[in-house]
Amino acid sequence: MAYKLSKNNLKIKHVLIASCIVFLSVALLVSCLRISSKPEIVFKYDTYLKDTPEIRVLLLDDVKTAEISIHQPYSISNLDRSVGLVQGIDLSKSTIRLKSGKFLVEPIDSPGMSKGGGFVIEADGKVEITLHSEGGYISLNNSKYLGKILLVPGSDEHFSVLEEIGIETYLTGVVVSEIPEKWQDDAIYAQVVAARSYAVYQKKTKNNSSFHIGKLGLAYHGSYTNKLRINEIVEKTRGVVMVYDWEVMPGYFHSTCGGHTEDINLVFGLKSIPPLSGVQCGYCGKSRHYRWEKRLKKNEVERKLQNYKFDIKHIYDIVAEKKGLGGHGSTVKVKHSGGTNSFDANVFRLMVGPNILRSTAFAFKEEGDLFVFNGKGWGHGVGLCQYGMEGMAESGFQWFDILKYYYPGIDLVKIY
């Protein structure tokens, strides 16, 4: 799938509410879209993709059980062989597990396959669960999903669960999970476009992978929502993405930068480009994560690292190194009685716990039997600062100005 938008092959017509400026190029129509009753420039090329892209989201990874319920007609089929396996009208809350190459579906109120209500699904490849009518959802571990649910068998009776869903439907669930619904309209518009850009980019770069987006990198608590305001904003910006050098770019975002966003090369080791090289942010000071302190028992930190098979005991220093302008470390060195271990900073944060260490922008000290981390911001620090986005919207900035501030050098293009 190609996502390159070449100016050399496109004819550009730039429409500004009262006047027109024609740029010489060849076949891309650029028009002014009115979104949120405000005029702004969006390059319109909505025939670029014929249909709304679908993406696959990793919901559960390498699990032994999952809980599911469905309250409308559905079917279950073998995705790899296109063979129908089960059809039903209703599925009460049940447990799914994998045993001897078969998925067992057992009602929770009457466990055991011999007690009625349960059934067996041959797991020869991926298994797909599809709804047959609109308005309902599939409940998985108490989150609600509108897309197709895919069960992917693994090894040792473990399996993964994916959702296959249209990007526009997926976006509502992401935005509701990521930011408060009460935030300013322009903040929500900016979040929607950033999240759409990220999703389309992941679809492009991971098109042949089993999934395009994992839950670990963002908040996503299900695609089924009743948030009319969010739905309307998603629809008004339908197909609008950010591009840099006429390629769709990943709209990375995070909660709070703490004063300066970070360069993508330092954080993720990816090629640095102007939209993701970091900018000063003076708008996220209202976030309760702008500055933070976390006090942890020494043996708690050691145990967390030992859970990942590292032989680490008696830690006496933890240092975030190779810091960027935002203060986020690229690596973390852990000094202990057995020597020194160096970790990718984000990996270290995930091992300790991303809700414990809010970011890798921290200083460390010992206090008795405690490790004290004093830090700033929440998240990886790359791209859009969500609390900064809200702060800018409260100050009167429009959504497209917000995006162009946090992602300098981007253009906005409607690609479907």
Backbone hydrogen bonds, N-H to C=O, Kabsch-Sander energy under -0.5 kcal/mol:
donor,donor_aa,acceptor,acceptor_aa,energy
5,L,246,W,-4.1
6,S,4,K,-0.7
7,K,5,L,-0.6
9,N,6,S,-0.9
10,L,7,K,-1.4
11,K,26,V,-1.4
12,I,10,L,-0.6
12,I,23,F,-0.7
13,K,28,L,-0.6
14,H,21,I,-1.7
15,V,13,K,-0.7
15,V,30,V,-0.6
16,L,14,H,-0.6
16,L,19,S,-2.7
19,S,16,L,-2.3
21,I,14,H,-2.5
23,F,12,I,-1.0
23,F,21,I,-0.6
25,S,23,F,-0.6
26,V,7,K,-1.0
26,V,10,L,-5.2
27,A,10,L,-1.4
29,L,27,A,-0.6
30,V,13,K,-0.9
30,V,28,L,-0.5
31,S,29,L,-0.6
31,S,42,V,-1.1
33,L,31,S,-0.7
33,L,40,E,-0.8
35,I,33,L,-0.8
35,I,38,K,-1.4
38,K,35,I,-1.3
40,E,33,L,-1.1
42,V,31,S,-1.4
42,V,40,E,-0.5
43,F,412,L,-3.0
44,K,42,V,-0.5
45,Y,43,F,-0.7
45,Y,414,K,-2.4
48,Y,45,Y,-2.1
49,L,415,I,-2.4
55,I,165,I,-2.8
57,V,55,I,-0.5
57,V,163,E,-2.9
58,L,213,I,-3.1
59,L,57,V,-0.7
59,L,161,V,-2.6
60,L,161,V,-1.8
63,V,159,F,-3.0
66,A,96,I,-1.3
68,I,94,S,-2.7
69,S,139,S,-1.8
70,I,91,L,-2.4
71,H,137,Y,-0.7
74,Y,88,G,-2.7
75,S,130,T,-2.2
76,I,86,V,-3.4
77,S,128,E,-2.3
78,N,83,V,-3.3
79,L,77,S,-0.8
79,L,126,K,-2.3
80,D,126,K,-0.8
82,S,78,N,-1.5
83,V,78,N,-1.2
85,L,76,I,-2.9
86,V,76,I,-2.2
88,G,74,Y,-2.4
91,L,70,I,-3.8
94,S,68,I,-3.1
95,T,106,E,-3.0
96,I,66,A,-3.2
97,R,104,L,-1.8
98,L,64,K,-0.6
98,L,157,E,-0.6
99,K,97,R,-0.5
99,K,102,K,-3.2
102,K,99,K,-1.5
103,F,121,I,-3.1
104,L,97,R,-3.3
104,L,102,K,-0.5
105,V,103,F,-0.5
105,V,119,F,-2.6
106,E,95,T,-2.5
106,E,104,L,-0.6
108,I,93,K,-2.7
110,S,107,P,-0.9
115,K,112,G,-1.4
116,G,113,M,-0.7
119,F,105,V,-1.8
121,I,103,F,-3.1
122,E,120,V,-0.5
123,A,101,G,-1.9
124,D,122,E,-0.5
125,G,123,A,-1.8
127,V,151,L,-2.5
128,E,77,S,-3.0
129,I,149,I,-3.1
130,T,75,S,-2.6
130,T,128,E,-0.5
132,H,73,P,-2.3
136,G,133,S,-0.5
138,I,145,Y,-2.9
139,S,69,S,-2.7
139,S,137,Y,-0.5
140,L,138,I,-0.6
140,L,143,S,-3.1
141,N,67,E,-2.6
143,S,140,L,-1.9
144,K,221,H,-0.6
145,Y,138,I,-2.4
148,K,164,E,-2.1
149,I,129,I,-2.2
150,L,148,K,-0.5
150,L,162,L,-2.7
151,L,127,V,-3.2
152,V,150,L,-0.6
152,V,160,S,-2.9
154,G,158,H,-2.7
158,H,155,S,-1.5
159,F,63,V,-2.4
160,S,152,V,-2.4
161,V,60,L,-2.6
162,L,150,L,-2.5
163,E,57,V,-2.2
164,E,148,K,-2.6
165,I,55,I,-2.4
165,I,163,E,-0.6
167,I,53,P,-2.7
170,Y,166,G,-2.3
171,L,167,I,-2.3
172,T,168,E,-0.9
173,G,169,T,-0.9
174,V,170,Y,-1.8
175,V,171,L,-2.8
176,V,172,T,-2.3
177,S,173,G,-1.6
178,E,174,V,-2.2
179,I,175,V,-2.3
183,W,180,P,-1.5
188,I,184,Q,-2.0
189,Y,185,D,-2.8
190,A,186,D,-2.0
191,Q,187,A,-2.3
192,V,188,I,-2.6
193,V,189,Y,-2.2
194,A,190,A,-2.4
195,A,191,Q,-2.7
196,R,192,V,-2.5
197,S,193,V,-2.4
198,Y,194,A,-2.2
199,A,195,A,-2.3
200,V,196,R,-2.9
201,Y,197,S,-2.3
202,Q,198,Y,-2.4
203,K,199,A,-2.3
204,K,200,V,-2.1
205,T,201,Y,-2.7
206,K,202,Q,-2.0
207,N,204,K,-0.8
209,S,206,K,-1.8
212,H,56,R,-2.7
213,I,56,R,-1.8
215,K,58,L,-1.0
217,G,214,G,-0.6
218,L,215,K,-1.2
221,H,173,G,-0.6
224,Y,144,K,-1.9
225,T,223,S,-0.7
228,L,226,N,-1.1
231,N,227,K,-2.5
232,E,228,L,-2.4
233,I,229,R,-1.9
234,V,230,I,-2.5
235,E,231,N,-2.3
236,K,232,E,-2.5
237,T,233,I,-1.4
238,R,235,E,-1.4
240,V,237,T,-2.7
241,V,413,V,-3.0
243,V,411,D,-2.7
244,Y,247,E,-2.5
247,E,244,Y,-1.1
248,V,3,Y,-0.8
249,M,242,M,-1.9
252,Y,250,P,-1.8
254,H,384,L,-2.5
255,S,378,W,-0.6
256,T,378,W,-2.0
261,T,279,V,-2.8
262,E,381,G,-3.3
264,I,276,L,-2.8
267,V,263,D,-1.7
268,F,264,I,-2.7
269,G,264,I,-0.7
269,G,265,N,-1.0
270,L,264,I,-1.0
276,L,273,I,-1.9
277,S,274,P,-1.3
281,C,259,G,-2.5
287,S,284,C,-1.7
290,Y,287,S,-1.8
292,W,375,G,-2.6
294,K,373,F,-2.6
296,L,294,K,-0.5
296,L,371,F,-2.8
298,K,369,D,-2.3
300,E,297,K,-0.5
301,V,297,K,-1.7
302,E,298,K,-2.2
303,R,299,N,-2.2
304,K,300,E,-2.0
305,L,301,V,-1.9
306,Q,302,E,-2.4
307,N,303,R,-1.8
308,Y,305,L,-1.2
309,K,306,Q,-2.1
310,F,305,L,-1.3
311,D,309,K,-0.5
312,I,310,F,-1.8
316,Y,335,K,-2.6
317,D,335,K,-1.4
319,V,333,K,-2.4
321,E,319,V,-0.6
321,E,331,T,-3.3
324,G,328,H,-1.6
327,G,324,G,-1.7
329,G,360,T,-1.3
330,S,321,E,-2.4
331,T,321,E,-1.5
332,V,343,F,-2.6
333,K,319,V,-2.7
334,V,332,V,-0.5
334,V,341,N,-3.1
335,K,317,D,-2.9
335,K,333,K,-0.6
336,H,339,G,-3.1
337,S,313,K,-1.7
339,G,336,H,-1.8
341,N,334,V,-2.4
343,F,332,V,-2.6
345,A,330,S,-2.2
348,F,344,D,-2.5
349,R,345,A,-2.3
350,L,346,N,-2.2
351,M,347,V,-2.2
352,V,348,F,-2.3
353,G,349,R,-2.5
356,I,353,G,-1.7
357,L,353,G,-2.6
358,R,356,I,-0.9
362,F,360,T,-1.3
363,A,374,N,-2.7
365,K,372,V,-1.7
367,E,370,L,-2.4
370,L,367,E,-1.7
371,F,296,L,-3.3
372,V,365,K,-3.1
373,F,294,K,-3.0
373,F,371,F,-0.5
374,N,363,A,-2.3
374,N,372,V,-0.5
375,G,292,W,-2.5
375,G,373,F,-0.6
376,K,361,A,-1.8
377,G,289,H,-1.5
377,G,290,Y,-0.6
378,W,256,T,-2.2
379,G,358,R,-3.2
383,G,262,E,-0.5
384,L,252,Y,-2.5
386,Q,254,H,-2.8
386,Q,384,L,-0.7
387,Y,255,S,-2.6
389,M,385,C,-2.8
390,E,386,Q,-2.1
391,G,387,Y,-2.2
392,M,388,G,-2.6
393,A,389,M,-2.1
394,E,390,E,-2.5
395,S,391,G,-1.2
396,G,393,A,-1.5
397,F,392,M,-2.4
401,D,398,Q,-0.6
402,I,398,Q,-2.3
403,L,399,W,-2.2
404,K,400,F,-1.9
405,Y,401,D,-1.3
406,Y,402,I,-2.3
407,Y,403,L,-2.3
410,I,407,Y,-1.5
411,D,243,V,-2.5
413,V,241,V,-2.6
414,K,43,F,-3.2
415,I,239,G,-2.8
415,I,413,V,-0.8
